């Protein structure tokens, strides 16, 4: 028995050691140091435009620029903004070792958005504005002096409030010594004042499995026939659904869905259930984990009325199993099917969501799309 326990302990230790060796940590990954507006975290450097400020290090109850959020982990987090002038903030760091061409990495970090970010428009002007619009985070590979050479991944735009975990697959086309996190506009042709909060950047995981999900769309598949210049939201949605089928059919341990593609699949699945079962049947018979994921996806795509209606209906249904519900809730539940029919704009919300995030989606598809 002791030998068996020792064997398990040794195996666990060896696996932990291998995983540590295969991961690349970020310096000061939770930005734990003296908080201050327009500053630079230890281990990082700012890439700034002339006359513009650095990123901000926020702390608990600091309320810099009216930001009220608290850190996801520890005491501090950073805030980056985009500006209607076409400028934006970028933070970079040198990695302890290079990421290498053709190798697959998985990057995880947490993002949030403040709805009260109020600051001056530049360091040379005393004009103030709200920087509340959703933005995306572009991940670049590069080198010294803020040379951002290749877009490695793009997050979804941060529509929802609250900390969200981002999971991105990176596969650089060349070796890079530095990684950059850049706030950027969902629509580059329409720059606006926005913000993103970032905390807890986890070590880059390295995968030895060489089958990356982008490779699944080779050999003249449907996705490869898309033309970026004439794309429409329904075309992109169909491409995502086909793309996801191939991902899920793959046996590769390296295959992962991005948040955007996962949300699109969940909403497509949810719409099908609502169409076949109706609202009440959906609320009565769904499995809790699946239903929770679908409702979260509904919130993520910005279908807030639909999300609020179904969430309240589910809460009343579950509470009704334990206790007697009041007349107001009873009436709401009896009318929920008609109410949902009146407010249901999931198709439009999904198309809007896809179009807002088209650059992130196209980046996920990689060079497969012309």
C-alpha positions as CSV (number, residue, x, y, z in Angstrom):
1,X,0.0,0.0,0.0
2,X,2.8,2.4,0.9
3,X,4.5,1.6,-2.4
4,X,1.3,2.3,-4.3
5,X,0.9,5.7,-2.5
6,X,4.5,6.6,-3.2
7,X,4.0,5.7,-6.9
8,X,0.9,8.0,-7.1
9,X,2.8,10.8,-5.3
10,X,5.8,10.5,-7.6
11,X,3.6,10.4,-10.7
12,X,1.7,13.5,-9.5
13,X,5.0,15.3,-8.7
14,X,6.4,14.5,-12.1
15,X,3.3,15.6,-14.0
16,X,3.3,18.9,-12.0
17,X,6.9,19.4,-12.8
18,X,6.4,18.7,-16.5
19,X,3.4,21.1,-16.6
20,X,5.4,23.8,-14.9
21,X,8.2,23.4,-17.4
22,X,5.7,23.5,-20.3
23,X,4.1,26.8,-19.0
24,X,5.5,30.3,-19.5
25,X,4.6,32.6,-16.6
26,X,3.9,36.3,-16.9
27,X,5.7,38.8,-14.7
28,X,3.6,40.3,-11.9
29,X,0.5,38.6,-13.5
30,X,-2.0,40.1,-11.1
31,X,-0.4,43.6,-11.1
32,X,0.1,43.5,-7.3
33,X,1.9,46.7,-6.5
34,X,1.3,50.3,-5.7
35,X,-1.8,51.4,-7.5
36,X,-1.8,54.7,-9.4
37,X,-3.4,56.3,-12.4
38,X,-1.3,56.6,-15.6
39,X,1.4,54.2,-14.4
40,X,3.3,51.1,-15.3
41,X,3.1,47.8,-13.4
42,X,6.4,46.2,-12.4
43,X,7.7,43.8,-15.1
44,X,5.6,45.5,-17.8
45,X,6.0,48.5,-20.1
46,X,3.5,50.9,-21.7
47,X,3.3,51.6,-25.5
48,X,1.8,55.1,-25.7
49,X,0.8,57.6,-28.3
50,X,2.3,61.2,-28.1
51,X,0.2,63.3,-25.7
52,X,-1.7,60.2,-24.3
53,X,-1.5,58.6,-20.9
54,X,-0.3,55.2,-19.7
55,X,-2.7,52.5,-18.5
56,X,-4.0,52.8,-14.9
57,X,-3.4,50.4,-12.0
58,X,-6.6,50.3,-9.9
59,X,-6.9,49.0,-6.3
60,X,-9.6,48.3,-3.8
61,X,-11.6,51.5,-3.2
62,X,-9.2,53.7,-5.1
63,X,-12.0,55.0,-7.4
64,X,-9.6,56.3,-10.0
65,X,-11.7,57.9,-12.7
66,X,-14.8,56.7,-10.9
67,X,-14.0,53.0,-11.5
68,X,-15.8,51.1,-8.7
69,X,-14.9,47.5,-9.6
70,X,-12.8,45.3,-7.3
71,X,-9.9,43.0,-8.3
72,X,-10.6,39.5,-9.5
73,X,-7.6,38.3,-7.5
74,X,-5.5,40.1,-4.9
75,X,-5.7,43.8,-4.5
76,X,-5.1,45.4,-7.9
77,X,-6.0,45.2,-11.6
78,X,-5.3,47.4,-14.6
79,X,-7.6,49.5,-16.8
80,X,-6.9,50.3,-20.5
81,X,-8.9,52.6,-22.7
82,X,-9.6,53.3,-26.4
83,X,-10.3,56.8,-27.6
84,X,-12.5,58.3,-30.2
85,X,-9.4,60.0,-31.6
86,X,-8.2,56.6,-32.9
87,X,-5.6,56.1,-30.1
88,X,-5.6,53.2,-27.6
89,X,-3.6,51.8,-24.7
90,X,-1.2,48.9,-24.9
91,X,0.8,47.0,-22.3
92,X,3.6,44.6,-23.1
93,X,6.1,42.4,-21.3
94,X,9.2,40.3,-22.1
95,X,8.6,36.6,-21.5
96,X,11.0,34.5,-19.6
97,X,11.5,32.5,-22.7
98,X,10.3,32.9,-26.3
99,X,7.1,31.5,-27.7
100,X,8.1,29.6,-30.8
101,X,6.8,29.3,-34.4
102,X,4.3,26.5,-35.0
103,X,3.9,25.7,-31.2
104,X,0.3,25.9,-29.8
105,X,-0.3,27.9,-26.6
106,X,-3.4,28.5,-24.5
107,X,-3.7,31.9,-22.8
108,X,-6.1,32.5,-19.9
109,X,-6.9,35.9,-18.2
110,X,-9.8,37.8,-16.8
111,X,-11.5,40.9,-18.2
112,X,-14.2,43.3,-17.0
113,X,-15.7,46.6,-18.1
114,X,-16.4,49.7,-16.0
115,X,-19.6,51.6,-16.8
116,X,-18.4,54.7,-15.0
117,X,-14.8,55.2,-16.5
118,X,-14.6,59.1,-16.5
119,X,-11.2,60.7,-17.4
120,X,-9.5,63.3,-19.5
121,X,-9.2,62.8,-23.2
122,X,-5.4,63.4,-23.3
123,X,-2.6,64.6,-21.1
124,X,-2.5,68.0,-22.9
125,X,-6.2,68.8,-22.5
126,X,-8.5,69.3,-19.5
127,X,-11.5,67.9,-21.4
128,X,-13.2,64.9,-19.7
129,X,-15.4,62.2,-21.2
130,X,-16.9,58.8,-20.3
131,X,-14.9,55.8,-21.6
132,X,-17.7,53.2,-21.2
133,X,-18.0,51.5,-24.6
134,X,-17.2,47.8,-25.0
135,X,-13.8,47.0,-26.5
136,X,-11.8,44.0,-27.5
137,X,-8.3,42.9,-26.4
138,X,-5.9,42.2,-29.2
139,X,-3.0,39.9,-28.3
140,X,0.2,40.5,-30.3
141,X,3.6,38.8,-30.6
142,X,6.5,41.1,-31.0
143,X,9.9,42.4,-29.7
144,X,11.6,45.3,-28.0
145,X,10.4,49.0,-28.5
146,X,6.7,48.1,-28.8
147,X,7.2,46.3,-32.1
148,X,3.9,44.5,-32.4
149,X,4.3,42.2,-35.4
150,X,1.6,39.6,-35.4
151,X,-2.0,39.4,-34.1
152,X,-2.1,36.1,-32.2
153,X,-5.7,36.3,-30.8
154,X,-8.6,38.7,-30.2
155,X,-11.1,38.5,-27.3
156,X,-14.8,39.0,-27.8
157,X,-16.0,42.6,-27.1
158,X,-16.7,43.0,-23.4
159,X,-20.4,43.6,-23.5
160,X,-21.3,42.1,-20.1
161,X,-20.2,43.5,-16.8
162,X,-18.5,41.4,-14.2
163,X,-15.3,39.5,-14.5
164,X,-15.2,37.1,-17.4
165,X,-12.5,34.4,-18.0
166,X,-11.0,34.6,-21.5
167,X,-9.4,31.5,-23.1
168,X,-7.5,32.1,-26.3
169,X,-5.5,29.7,-28.5
170,X,-2.2,31.2,-29.9
171,X,0.0,29.7,-32.6
172,X,2.7,32.2,-33.7
173,X,4.1,32.0,-37.2
174,X,7.6,33.0,-35.9
175,X,9.4,33.2,-32.6
176,X,8.5,36.1,-30.3
177,X,10.2,37.3,-27.1
178,X,7.4,39.7,-26.1
179,X,3.6,39.6,-25.8
180,X,1.3,42.7,-25.9
181,X,-2.2,43.3,-24.6
182,X,-3.9,46.0,-26.5
183,X,-7.3,47.6,-26.0
184,X,-9.0,48.0,-29.4
185,X,-12.3,48.9,-31.1
186,X,-14.8,46.2,-32.1
187,X,-15.3,48.1,-35.3
188,X,-11.9,49.8,-36.3
189,X,-13.8,52.1,-38.7
190,X,-15.8,53.6,-35.8
191,X,-13.3,54.3,-33.0
192,X,-14.9,55.2,-29.7
193,X,-14.2,55.9,-26.0
194,X,-14.1,52.5,-24.3
195,X,-12.4,50.5,-21.5
196,X,-11.3,47.1,-20.5
197,X,-10.1,45.9,-17.0
198,X,-7.6,43.0,-16.8
199,X,-6.5,40.8,-13.9
200,X,-4.9,37.4,-13.2
201,X,-3.1,36.5,-16.4
202,X,-2.3,32.8,-16.0
203,X,0.9,31.2,-17.3
204,X,0.8,30.3,-21.0
205,X,0.1,26.6,-21.3
206,X,2.0,24.8,-24.0
207,X,0.4,21.9,-25.9
208,X,2.4,19.2,-27.5
209,X,-0.6,18.1,-29.7
210,X,0.1,19.7,-33.0
211,X,-3.4,19.5,-34.3
212,X,-4.7,23.0,-33.9
213,X,-8.4,23.7,-34.5
214,X,-7.7,26.2,-37.3
215,X,-6.2,23.3,-39.3
216,X,-9.7,21.6,-39.4
217,X,-10.8,24.0,-42.1
218,X,-8.3,23.0,-44.7
219,X,-8.8,21.2,-48.1
220,X,-11.4,23.5,-49.6
221,X,-14.0,23.2,-46.8
222,X,-17.0,25.6,-46.7
223,X,-15.3,28.1,-44.3
224,X,-12.4,28.5,-46.8
225,X,-14.8,29.6,-49.5
226,X,-15.9,32.7,-47.5
227,X,-14.9,36.1,-48.8
228,X,-14.3,38.7,-46.0
229,X,-15.4,41.5,-48.3
230,X,-18.9,40.2,-48.8
231,X,-19.6,38.4,-45.6
232,X,-23.0,38.7,-43.9
233,X,-23.9,37.8,-40.3
234,X,-25.9,34.7,-41.3
235,X,-23.0,33.4,-43.4
236,X,-20.6,33.9,-40.6
237,X,-23.0,32.2,-38.2
238,X,-23.3,29.2,-40.5
239,X,-19.5,29.1,-40.8
240,X,-19.2,29.1,-37.0
241,X,-21.6,26.2,-36.6
242,X,-19.8,24.1,-39.2
243,X,-16.5,25.1,-37.7
244,X,-17.6,24.0,-34.2
245,X,-18.9,20.6,-35.5
246,X,-15.5,19.9,-36.9
247,X,-13.9,21.0,-33.6
248,X,-16.1,18.7,-31.5
249,X,-15.6,15.8,-33.9
250,X,-11.8,16.1,-33.5
251,X,-10.0,13.8,-31.1
252,X,-7.3,16.5,-30.6
253,X,-6.6,17.4,-27.0
254,X,-5.6,20.8,-28.3
255,X,-9.1,21.6,-29.7
256,X,-10.9,24.4,-27.9
257,X,-13.8,26.7,-28.6
258,X,-13.4,30.4,-28.2
259,X,-16.0,32.2,-26.1
260,X,-17.7,33.7,-29.2
261,X,-18.0,30.5,-31.1
262,X,-19.2,28.7,-28.0
263,X,-21.9,31.3,-27.4
264,X,-23.1,31.1,-31.0
265,X,-23.5,27.3,-30.7
266,X,-25.3,27.6,-27.4
267,X,-27.8,30.2,-28.7
268,X,-28.4,28.1,-31.8
269,X,-29.1,25.1,-29.6
270,X,-31.3,27.1,-27.3
271,X,-33.4,28.6,-30.2
272,X,-34.0,25.1,-31.5
273,X,-35.3,23.9,-28.1
274,X,-37.5,26.9,-27.6
275,X,-38.9,26.4,-31.1
276,X,-39.7,22.7,-30.6
277,X,-40.7,22.7,-26.9
278,X,-42.0,26.2,-26.2
279,X,-40.9,28.4,-23.2
280,X,-42.7,26.5,-20.4
281,X,-41.4,23.1,-21.6
282,X,-37.9,24.5,-21.9
283,X,-38.0,25.8,-18.3
284,X,-39.6,22.6,-16.9
285,X,-37.3,20.0,-18.6
286,X,-33.9,21.4,-19.2
287,X,-30.8,20.1,-17.4
288,X,-29.5,22.7,-15.0
289,X,-25.9,23.0,-16.2
290,X,-26.9,23.2,-19.9
291,X,-29.6,25.7,-19.1
292,X,-27.3,27.8,-17.1
293,X,-24.7,28.0,-19.9
294,X,-27.4,28.9,-22.5
295,X,-28.8,31.7,-20.3
296,X,-25.3,33.0,-19.7
297,X,-24.8,33.0,-23.5
298,X,-28.0,34.9,-23.9
299,X,-26.7,37.6,-21.6
300,X,-23.4,37.6,-23.3
301,X,-24.8,38.3,-26.8
302,X,-26.8,41.3,-25.4
303,X,-30.3,39.7,-25.5
304,X,-31.0,41.2,-22.0
305,X,-34.8,41.3,-22.1
306,X,-35.0,37.7,-23.2
307,X,-32.4,36.7,-20.6
308,X,-34.2,38.6,-17.8
309,X,-37.6,37.0,-18.8
310,X,-36.3,33.4,-19.0
311,X,-34.2,33.8,-15.9
312,X,-37.1,35.1,-13.8
313,X,-39.3,32.4,-15.1
314,X,-36.8,29.7,-14.2
315,X,-36.4,31.3,-10.7
316,X,-40.1,31.2,-10.1
317,X,-40.4,27.6,-11.4
318,X,-37.6,26.4,-9.0
319,X,-39.0,28.4,-6.1
320,X,-42.5,27.1,-6.7
321,X,-41.2,23.5,-6.0
322,X,-40.3,24.6,-2.4
323,X,-42.9,27.1,-1.5
324,X,-46.1,28.9,-2.6
325,X,-45.4,31.8,-4.9
326,X,-47.2,35.1,-4.7
327,X,-49.9,36.3,-7.2
328,X,-47.6,38.6,-9.1
329,X,-45.1,35.9,-9.8
330,X,-47.9,33.4,-10.6
331,X,-49.4,35.8,-13.2
332,X,-45.9,36.5,-14.7
333,X,-45.3,32.7,-15.1
334,X,-48.7,32.1,-16.6
335,X,-48.1,34.8,-19.2
336,X,-44.4,34.1,-19.9
337,X,-44.9,32.4,-23.2
338,X,-46.9,35.4,-24.6
339,X,-44.4,37.8,-23.0
340,X,-41.4,36.0,-24.5
341,X,-43.1,36.0,-28.0
342,X,-43.5,39.7,-27.8
343,X,-40.0,40.6,-26.8
344,X,-38.0,37.8,-28.6
345,X,-35.4,39.3,-30.8
346,X,-32.7,36.6,-30.3
347,X,-32.0,36.3,-34.1
348,X,-31.2,40.0,-34.4
349,X,-29.2,40.1,-31.1
350,X,-27.2,37.1,-32.3
351,X,-26.5,38.7,-35.7
352,X,-25.4,41.9,-34.0
353,X,-23.2,40.0,-31.7
354,X,-21.5,38.1,-34.5
355,X,-21.0,41.3,-36.5
356,X,-19.5,43.2,-33.6
357,X,-17.0,40.4,-33.1
358,X,-16.4,39.5,-36.7
359,X,-12.7,40.5,-36.5
360,X,-12.2,38.1,-33.6
361,X,-14.0,35.3,-35.4
362,X,-12.1,35.8,-38.6
363,X,-8.8,35.8,-36.6
364,X,-9.9,32.4,-35.0
365,X,-10.4,31.0,-38.4
366,X,-6.9,32.0,-39.2
367,X,-5.5,32.1,-42.7
368,X,-8.1,29.7,-43.9
369,X,-10.4,32.6,-44.9
370,X,-9.4,34.6,-48.0
